[in-house]
Amino acid sequence: MSSASAQRADTGVVASVYDGDTLTLRDGRRVRLLQVDTPELGSGECFSRAARTALLRLTPVGKTVVLELDPRLDRRDRYGRHLRYLRRNGVNVNVELVRRGAAAPYFYRGERGRHASALMRAAQGAKASKRGLWKACPSTVLDPNRAVTTGRSGPPTKSPPPSGKCDPSYAGVCIPPPPPDLDCADIRARWPVPVRVVGSDPHRLDGDDDGLGCEDG
């Protein structure tokens, strides 16, 4: 087997997903996705929690991923994390995150790896179509030579709905109980997203049962 084939055969099982561009494998390796960047989780940045959810959906805990080196780029960062492209079911996760608008290209020190062109095409398409963070965080600038900055998430709205009632299933926002049955398009038009779901979720906003509703958009 050639060295390139050996690199492509390097695999690991996902143990946890830290944020939109970092995860840990069961063998203890911490992996930082190459050539992409997402809003910092816990910073209050727009789309930070949705970016983590996007990576979690592409690389679920307990599933095997293929790790791909880039000979043009560093193998580890200053924190000791392994710098890799990830593949699962034949999909380049780094490029797919950008295509979905969950991440932006980031060419650290201006260095362009083997998938740089694909990442830029994916970002331009996502931005033109207003997918993901490009819709949710309209102040975001596409600049692959800088870490992505999406701005702060909007403050939760406290104003009561027309019915004057707030459903206790949702925290931090005042969403009325059904009827009518609201979908995420309705929610995004009137309230900041994602929405914290703390009860029975009568509007069925939390499709992946992670406690956050309407986080992809």
C-alpha positions as CSV (number, residue, x, y, z in Angstrom):
1,M,0.0,0.0,0.0
2,S,1.4,3.4,-0.9
3,S,1.9,6.1,1.7
4,A,-1.0,8.1,0.2
5,S,-3.3,5.1,0.5
6,A,-2.2,4.5,4.1
7,Q,-3.2,8.1,4.9
8,R,-6.6,7.7,3.3
9,A,-7.1,4.5,5.3
10,D,-6.5,6.3,8.6
11,T,-9.8,6.1,10.5
12,G,-11.3,6.8,13.8
13,V,-14.6,6.6,15.8
14,V,-16.2,9.8,16.9
15,A,-16.4,10.2,20.7
16,S,-17.6,13.7,21.0
17,V,-18.2,16.9,18.9
18,Y,-16.9,20.0,20.6
19,D,-18.0,22.7,18.2
20,G,-18.5,23.2,14.5
21,D,-14.9,22.4,13.5
22,T,-13.5,20.3,16.3
23,L,-14.1,16.8,17.6
24,T,-12.5,14.1,19.6
25,L,-12.1,10.4,18.6
26,R,-12.4,7.4,20.9
27,D,-8.6,6.9,20.8
28,G,-8.1,10.3,22.3
29,R,-7.1,12.2,19.3
30,R,-8.5,15.7,19.0
31,V,-9.2,16.7,15.4
32,R,-9.5,20.2,14.0
33,L,-11.0,20.3,10.5
34,L,-8.6,21.7,8.0
35,Q,-9.2,24.9,6.0
36,V,-12.6,25.8,7.5
37,D,-13.7,27.9,10.5
38,T,-17.0,28.2,12.4
39,P,-18.3,30.6,15.0
40,E,-16.9,30.0,18.5
41,L,-19.2,28.0,20.7
42,G,-20.0,29.7,24.0
43,S,-19.0,33.1,22.7
44,G,-22.5,34.2,21.8
45,E,-21.5,34.4,18.2
46,C,-24.3,34.0,15.7
47,F,-24.8,30.4,14.4
48,S,-22.2,28.9,16.8
49,R,-24.6,26.2,18.2
50,A,-26.1,25.5,14.8
51,A,-22.6,24.9,13.4
52,R,-21.9,22.3,16.0
53,T,-25.2,20.6,15.3
54,A,-24.3,20.5,11.6
55,L,-21.0,18.8,12.3
56,L,-22.7,16.4,14.7
57,R,-25.2,15.4,12.0
58,L,-22.4,14.7,9.5
59,T,-20.1,12.9,12.0
60,P,-22.4,11.3,14.6
61,V,-21.0,10.0,17.9
62,G,-20.1,6.4,17.5
63,K,-19.6,6.5,13.8
64,T,-16.4,5.9,11.9
65,V,-14.8,8.7,9.9
66,V,-11.8,8.7,7.5
67,L,-9.1,11.2,8.3
68,E,-7.2,12.8,5.4
69,L,-3.9,14.6,5.6
70,D,-2.9,17.4,3.3
71,P,0.8,17.3,2.4
72,R,0.7,21.1,1.7
73,L,-0.3,21.9,5.3
74,D,0.7,21.4,8.9
75,R,-0.3,18.1,10.5
76,R,-1.0,19.6,13.9
77,D,-1.8,23.0,15.3
78,R,-0.2,24.8,18.3
79,Y,-2.7,23.1,20.6
80,G,-1.7,19.6,19.5
81,R,-4.9,18.9,17.6
82,H,-4.6,16.8,14.4
83,L,-5.4,18.9,11.3
84,R,-7.4,16.8,8.9
85,Y,-10.1,16.6,6.3
86,L,-12.8,14.2,7.3
87,R,-14.9,11.9,5.2
88,R,-17.9,9.8,6.0
89,N,-19.9,7.8,3.5
90,G,-17.7,9.2,0.8
91,V,-18.6,12.8,1.7
92,N,-15.9,15.4,2.4
93,V,-17.2,16.8,5.6
94,N,-15.2,20.0,5.5
95,V,-16.5,20.9,2.1
96,E,-20.1,19.8,3.0
97,L,-20.1,22.1,6.1
98,V,-19.2,25.0,3.9
99,R,-21.8,24.0,1.2
100,R,-24.5,24.0,3.9
101,G,-23.4,27.4,5.2
102,A,-22.4,26.0,8.5
103,A,-18.7,26.9,8.1
104,A,-16.6,29.3,6.0
105,P,-13.2,28.6,4.3
106,Y,-10.2,29.7,6.4
107,F,-6.8,29.5,4.7
108,Y,-4.6,30.1,7.7
109,R,-1.4,32.1,6.9
110,G,-2.8,32.3,3.3
111,E,-2.0,28.6,2.7
112,R,-4.3,26.9,0.2
113,G,-4.7,23.1,0.6
114,R,-5.8,20.5,-1.9
115,H,-9.5,21.3,-1.5
116,A,-9.2,25.1,-1.5
117,S,-10.9,25.6,-4.8
118,A,-13.8,23.3,-3.8
119,L,-14.2,25.1,-0.5
120,M,-14.4,28.5,-2.2
121,R,-17.0,27.3,-4.7
122,A,-19.0,25.8,-1.9
123,A,-18.9,29.1,0.1
124,Q,-19.8,31.2,-2.9
125,G,-22.8,29.0,-3.6
126,A,-23.9,29.0,0.0
127,K,-23.6,32.8,0.3
128,A,-25.4,33.4,-3.0
129,S,-28.2,31.1,-1.9
130,K,-28.2,32.5,1.7
131,R,-27.8,29.2,3.3
132,G,-27.0,28.7,7.0
133,L,-24.9,31.5,8.6
134,W,-25.1,33.6,5.4
135,K,-28.8,34.0,6.1
136,A,-28.8,34.0,9.9
137,C,-25.8,36.3,10.2
138,P,-26.0,38.8,7.4
139,S,-23.0,40.8,8.5
140,T,-20.7,37.9,7.8
141,V,-18.0,38.7,5.2
142,L,-16.5,35.9,3.0
143,D,-12.7,36.3,3.5
144,P,-10.8,33.0,3.5
145,N,-7.7,34.7,4.9
146,R,-9.4,35.5,8.2
147,A,-11.2,33.5,10.8
148,V,-15.0,33.9,10.3
149,T,-16.8,36.5,12.3
150,T,-20.6,36.3,12.4
151,G,-21.4,38.9,15.0
152,R,-23.4,38.4,18.1
153,S,-26.6,36.5,18.3
154,G,-29.7,38.7,18.7
155,P,-31.2,39.1,22.2
156,P,-34.3,37.0,22.9
157,T,-37.5,38.7,22.3
158,K,-39.7,39.1,25.4
159,S,-42.7,40.6,23.8
160,P,-45.9,38.5,24.1
161,P,-47.5,37.0,21.1
162,P,-50.9,38.2,19.8
163,S,-52.7,35.6,21.9
164,G,-51.1,37.0,25.0
165,K,-50.0,33.4,26.1
166,C,-46.5,31.9,26.1
167,D,-46.0,28.2,25.7
168,P,-43.9,26.9,28.7
169,S,-42.1,24.5,26.4
170,Y,-39.9,27.3,25.1
171,A,-37.4,29.3,27.2
172,G,-36.2,32.8,26.5
173,V,-38.8,33.6,23.9
174,C,-42.5,34.0,24.1
175,I,-43.9,31.6,21.5
176,P,-47.7,30.9,21.7
177,P,-49.1,27.5,22.1
178,P,-50.8,25.9,19.1
179,P,-53.1,26.4,17.3
180,P,-51.9,27.4,14.8
181,D,-49.0,24.9,14.5
182,L,-45.9,27.0,13.7
183,D,-43.0,25.8,11.7
184,C,-39.4,27.0,11.7
185,A,-40.0,29.4,8.8
186,D,-42.6,31.1,11.0
187,I,-40.3,31.2,14.0
188,R,-37.4,32.7,12.1
189,A,-39.6,35.5,10.8
190,R,-40.6,36.6,14.3
191,W,-38.1,35.3,16.9
192,P,-34.3,34.7,17.2
193,V,-33.2,31.2,16.6
194,P,-32.2,28.7,17.7
195,V,-35.0,28.3,20.4
196,R,-34.4,26.6,23.7
197,V,-36.8,23.7,24.0
198,V,-37.5,22.8,27.7
199,G,-40.9,21.0,27.5
200,S,-43.0,18.8,25.2
201,D,-42.3,20.9,22.1
202,P,-45.9,21.1,20.7
203,H,-44.6,22.9,17.6
204,R,-42.1,20.1,16.9
205,L,-39.2,22.6,16.4
206,D,-36.5,20.3,17.9
207,G,-36.1,17.6,15.2
208,D,-32.9,16.1,16.7
209,D,-33.9,16.2,20.4
210,D,-30.8,18.2,21.4
211,G,-32.8,20.9,23.3
212,L,-32.5,23.5,20.5
213,G,-35.2,24.2,17.9
214,C,-34.8,25.7,14.4
215,E,-31.0,25.8,14.6
216,D,-30.3,25.1,10.9
217,G,-30.9,28.3,9.1
